[in-house]
Amino acid sequence: MSTRRSFLKTLAGTAALCLSPVRELAAFTLGESDPASFSVVRGANPEAAARKAVELIGGMKSFVSTGDVVFIKPNISWDKKPEQAATTNPRVVEAVVRMVKEAGAKEIIVADNTCNDARRTYKRSGIREAAERAGAEVPFVEKRKFVQRNLGGEVITTWEVYQKAIEADKIINLPIAKHHGLSSVTLSMKNLMGLIGGRRDLLHQKLPQSIVDLTAYFKPALTILDAVRILKANGPQGSTLNDVEKLDLIAASPDPVRIDAFGITLFGESVKSNNPLDYPHIEMARKRGLGRADYRNGGYIEVNLG
């Protein structure tokens, strides 16, 4: 069976490519009987926690096949240091790249369409150095690398999409858990906005529907939530280190809805609600068959590494 990437190449330049998104769904398992399809790992070592979280849900080889091109999407959007918790922890990024490489990936790409200047954010976040050290390509997301595609969404129809992301065999979403001034929280689904171009600010008018559209289109094979440090106020950039809380936590699942539902519970009184069902995008995504909101049911496992 050919990969999604080879299928896209076969159709390149034809009208069929623009009609509907093509995504591989094999890793998107949500069954009640799964031994573990959602893991939470607490531990002071981010690399060890990330590895354990993926191991508990079947290991990286359950999501990445030999010869795959894998696109890893961390949050690299802001010109901030790792301790400011505005960008994904570079130690988590490095661990994930190493796991993907060990699983047999042919090519690994780590990138984000940043808000601040990418030459600063890639360096200051520590992500470029960490990802390259582990064996990934870390390109700047250039405007010429976006292509128009029909996303088939309820709000987002035709939009600019980053070509390297849609040509990859698998997408791994690697968000950090943060407060957000507009949406209250930003977790896995909103992190996918870094895979599109154009006037992203226009999507803020219908943000819940928009991020559900993006999740339905990109369908990441795996989502790993970085909550080593979370940004509890003044997001998405933060103001001072007083906005940051160190949790030493990693969550992993093929289900982005469960990841977001769980992530919402981490913020305490700093957000409007700790109930996932109070966030419109959770219910919208559930109704569209993208995952489940009751993250503790159907193969939930939690481990403390100390």
PLY file of the C-alpha trace (Angstrom):
ply
format ascii 1.0
element vertex 306
property float x
property float y
property float z
element edge 305
property int vertex1
property int vertex2
end_header
0.00 0.00 0.00
1.51 3.37 -1.00
1.98 6.11 1.57
-0.03 9.30 1.63
3.08 11.16 0.49
3.55 9.04 -2.62
-0.18 9.32 -3.33
0.02 13.10 -3.15
2.99 13.11 -5.48
1.10 10.96 -7.97
-1.74 13.47 -7.97
0.44 16.60 -7.97
-0.64 19.10 -10.53
-4.09 17.58 -10.98
-7.43 18.97 -9.96
-8.06 15.97 -7.73
-5.43 17.16 -5.27
-7.52 20.21 -4.42
-10.82 18.46 -3.90
-10.30 17.00 -0.45
-7.59 16.46 2.16
-5.84 13.11 2.08
-4.75 11.77 5.45
-3.66 8.41 6.81
-5.95 7.37 9.67
-4.36 4.07 10.72
-2.84 5.46 13.93
-6.04 7.21 15.00
-7.27 4.49 17.37
-9.80 5.40 20.02
-11.34 2.10 21.04
-12.58 1.41 24.54
-10.53 -1.79 24.71
-7.16 -0.23 23.87
-4.57 -1.19 26.53
-3.42 2.43 26.57
-4.31 5.19 24.15
-3.72 8.15 26.45
-0.74 8.48 28.77
0.30 11.04 31.36
3.85 10.88 32.71
5.22 12.99 35.52
8.97 13.25 35.97
11.80 15.73 36.39
13.61 14.54 33.26
11.72 15.77 30.15
13.43 13.33 27.79
12.64 10.34 29.97
9.05 11.51 30.51
8.49 11.97 26.76
9.91 8.53 25.99
7.80 6.87 28.66
4.63 8.63 27.52
5.07 7.33 23.97
6.12 3.87 25.14
2.93 3.52 27.19
0.73 3.99 24.12
2.60 1.48 21.99
5.90 3.15 21.21
6.86 5.38 18.30
6.83 2.47 15.86
3.06 2.33 16.35
2.86 5.73 14.67
5.91 5.95 12.40
6.88 3.39 9.78
10.29 2.68 8.27
10.95 5.11 5.42
8.38 7.71 6.50
8.86 11.43 6.08
7.72 12.88 9.41
6.79 16.49 10.09
7.05 17.52 13.75
5.14 20.68 14.70
6.29 22.28 17.97
5.41 25.82 19.02
8.39 27.98 17.99
6.34 31.11 17.53
7.80 33.52 20.08
11.19 35.08 20.76
11.38 33.63 24.25
13.70 31.37 26.25
12.54 27.86 27.27
12.03 28.83 30.90
9.45 31.43 29.81
7.14 28.62 28.61
6.00 30.40 25.44
7.53 27.75 23.15
7.80 23.97 23.29
10.56 22.68 25.55
13.61 21.92 23.36
14.49 18.83 25.42
11.08 17.38 24.59
11.55 18.22 20.90
14.94 16.54 20.87
13.58 13.41 22.54
10.72 13.15 20.04
13.06 13.60 17.05
15.31 10.84 18.39
12.34 8.49 18.86
11.12 9.17 15.32
14.59 8.52 13.94
14.88 5.28 15.91
11.50 4.20 14.49
13.04 4.30 11.01
11.92 7.63 9.56
13.72 8.54 6.35
13.41 12.28 6.87
12.37 14.40 9.87
11.28 18.02 9.52
10.74 20.37 12.46
9.19 23.74 11.61
6.62 26.40 12.52
5.16 29.49 10.86
6.21 31.84 13.64
4.68 35.10 14.87
8.01 36.73 15.81
10.98 36.61 13.42
11.88 32.96 12.87
15.62 33.58 12.91
15.28 34.77 16.47
12.64 32.33 17.68
14.32 29.22 16.27
17.54 30.15 18.06
16.30 31.62 21.35
13.80 28.81 21.96
16.66 26.32 21.71
14.57 24.23 19.34
16.66 24.53 16.21
19.86 23.43 17.96
18.12 20.59 19.80
16.27 19.25 16.74
19.32 19.41 14.48
21.43 17.69 17.11
18.93 14.82 17.10
18.96 14.54 13.31
16.09 16.70 12.02
15.95 19.28 9.27
14.77 22.62 10.70
13.84 24.93 7.81
12.45 28.43 8.05
8.86 28.48 6.80
9.16 30.62 3.68
6.15 32.22 2.03
6.99 30.61 -1.32
6.59 27.19 0.29
2.85 27.64 0.88
0.31 26.24 -1.58
-3.43 26.84 -1.90
-5.51 23.85 -0.88
-9.17 23.13 -0.26
-9.36 22.21 3.43
-13.04 21.39 3.17
-13.75 23.01 6.52
-16.85 24.64 7.92
-14.98 27.97 8.24
-11.67 27.38 6.47
-12.22 26.40 2.87
-9.39 27.32 0.47
-6.29 28.47 2.35
-2.49 28.60 2.16
-0.96 25.42 3.59
2.72 24.68 4.24
3.78 22.29 1.49
6.28 20.28 3.54
3.57 19.45 6.07
1.06 18.10 3.55
3.74 16.14 1.68
4.89 14.35 4.84
3.70 10.83 5.56
2.99 11.62 9.21
2.50 14.74 11.30
3.38 14.74 14.99
1.91 17.67 16.88
4.08 18.89 19.76
2.34 21.81 21.51
3.06 23.46 24.85
0.18 24.09 27.27
-0.44 27.83 27.57
-2.94 30.45 28.58
-4.25 32.51 25.67
-5.86 35.92 25.87
-8.38 35.18 23.13
-9.18 31.48 23.47
-8.35 31.13 27.19
-6.02 28.20 26.40
-3.86 27.13 23.49
-3.09 23.43 23.24
-2.86 20.90 20.43
-5.59 21.99 18.03
-4.63 25.65 18.03
-0.96 24.72 17.56
-1.84 23.56 14.04
-2.32 27.18 12.98
1.45 27.19 12.51
0.98 25.00 9.43
-0.97 27.61 7.48
-0.12 31.02 6.06
-2.15 34.02 4.97
-4.17 36.30 7.27
-4.45 33.96 10.22
-5.82 36.79 12.34
-9.01 36.66 10.27
-9.71 33.22 11.72
-9.90 34.65 15.24
-13.50 35.70 14.61
-14.50 32.02 14.56
-11.51 30.52 16.32
-13.08 27.35 17.77
-14.52 26.31 14.41
-11.27 27.23 12.65
-8.99 25.10 14.80
-11.37 22.17 14.49
-11.22 22.57 10.70
-7.42 22.45 10.88
-7.47 19.34 13.04
-9.86 17.62 10.65
-7.59 18.44 7.72
-4.13 17.73 9.13
-5.11 14.79 11.41
-1.80 14.37 13.26
-0.81 10.75 13.78
0.33 11.54 17.32
0.07 14.45 19.73
2.53 14.94 22.59
1.70 17.74 25.04
4.59 19.56 26.69
3.57 20.58 30.20
7.06 20.58 31.66
6.36 24.25 32.25
3.00 25.80 31.48
2.17 29.45 30.89
-0.72 30.28 33.21
-1.20 33.99 32.45
-0.57 36.66 29.84
-0.46 34.13 27.02
0.44 33.33 24.42
3.78 35.10 25.04
3.79 35.62 28.80
5.16 38.58 30.70
7.39 37.44 33.57
8.45 34.15 35.10
5.60 34.65 37.57
3.30 33.56 34.72
4.99 30.14 34.57
4.33 27.01 36.62
6.61 23.98 36.47
4.58 20.77 36.29
7.15 18.29 34.90
4.44 16.53 32.90
4.08 15.02 29.42
0.86 13.64 27.90
0.63 11.62 24.71
-2.21 10.27 22.58
-3.24 9.80 18.94
-6.41 11.69 19.96
-5.97 15.50 19.92
-9.37 16.08 21.53
-8.39 14.07 24.59
-5.10 15.99 24.76
-6.94 19.32 24.74
-9.56 18.13 27.23
-6.82 17.00 29.60
-4.71 20.12 29.06
-7.58 22.39 30.07
-7.59 20.81 33.53
-3.99 21.90 34.24
-4.62 25.62 34.59
-6.59 25.95 37.81
-8.15 29.36 38.42
-6.05 31.09 35.76
-8.54 30.16 33.00
-12.29 30.65 32.64
-13.08 27.00 33.41
-11.39 23.67 34.09
-14.29 21.79 32.50
-13.38 20.78 28.93
-17.05 20.89 27.89
-17.09 24.64 28.54
-14.76 25.10 25.55
-16.66 25.08 22.24
-13.86 23.50 20.18
-13.92 20.36 22.33
-17.57 19.59 21.63
-17.26 20.62 17.97
-14.30 18.28 17.46
-16.05 15.44 19.27
-19.16 15.78 17.12
-17.01 15.70 13.98
-15.49 12.39 15.03
-12.02 13.74 15.75
-11.77 12.28 19.25
-13.32 12.14 22.68
-13.63 14.58 25.57
-13.69 12.02 28.40
-9.92 11.62 28.40
-9.82 9.33 31.46
-11.86 6.58 29.78
-10.70 4.15 27.11
-7.10 3.29 27.88
-5.95 6.04 30.24
-2.68 5.45 32.12
-0.70 7.74 34.43
2.86 7.14 35.66
5.12 9.07 38.01
8.83 8.66 37.28
9.80 10.79 40.27
0 1
1 2
2 3
3 4
4 5
5 6
6 7
7 8
8 9
9 10
10 11
11 12
12 13
13 14
14 15
15 16
16 17
17 18
18 19
19 20
20 21
21 22
22 23
23 24
24 25
25 26
26 27
27 28
28 29
29 30
30 31
31 32
32 33
33 34
34 35
35 36
36 37
37 38
38 39
39 40
40 41
41 42
42 43
43 44
44 45
45 46
46 47
47 48
48 49
49 50
50 51
51 52
52 53
53 54
54 55
55 56
56 57
57 58
58 59
59 60
60 61
61 62
62 63
63 64
64 65
65 66
66 67
67 68
68 69
69 70
70 71
71 72
72 73
73 74
74 75
75 76
76 77
77 78
78 79
79 80
80 81
81 82
82 83
83 84
84 85
85 86
86 87
87 88
88 89
89 90
90 91
91 92
92 93
93 94
94 95
95 96
96 97
97 98
98 99
99 100
100 101
101 102
102 103
103 104
104 105
105 106
106 107
107 108
108 109
109 110
110 111
111 112
112 113
113 114
114 115
115 116
116 117
117 118
118 119
119 120
120 121
121 122
122 123
123 124
124 125
125 126
126 127
127 128
128 129
129 130
130 131
131 132
132 133
133 134
134 135
135 136
136 137
137 138
138 139
139 140
140 141
141 142
142 143
143 144
144 145
145 146
146 147
147 148
148 149
149 150
150 151
151 152
152 153
153 154
154 155
155 156
156 157
157 158
158 159
159 160
160 161
161 162
162 163
163 164
164 165
165 166
166 167
167 168
168 169
169 170
170 171
171 172
172 173
173 174
174 175
175 176
176 177
177 178
178 179
179 180
180 181
181 182
182 183
183 184
184 185
185 186
186 187
187 188
188 189
189 190
190 191
191 192
192 193
193 194
194 195
195 196
196 197
197 198
198 199
199 200
200 201
201 202
202 203
203 204
204 205
205 206
206 207
207 208
208 209
209 210
210 211
211 212
212 213
213 214
214 215
215 216
216 217
217 218
218 219
219 220
220 221
221 222
222 223
223 224
224 225
225 226
226 227
227 228
228 229
229 230
230 231
231 232
232 233
233 234
234 235
235 236
236 237
237 238
238 239
239 240
240 241
241 242
242 243
243 244
244 245
245 246
246 247
247 248
248 249
249 250
250 251
251 252
252 253
253 254
254 255
255 256
256 257
257 258
258 259
259 260
260 261
261 262
262 263
263 264
264 265
265 266
266 267
267 268
268 269
269 270
270 271
271 272
272 273
273 274
274 275
275 276
276 277
277 278
278 279
279 280
280 281
281 282
282 283
283 284
284 285
285 286
286 287
287 288
288 289
289 290
290 291
291 292
292 293
293 294
294 295
295 296
296 297
297 298
298 299
299 300
300 301
301 302
302 303
303 304
304 305
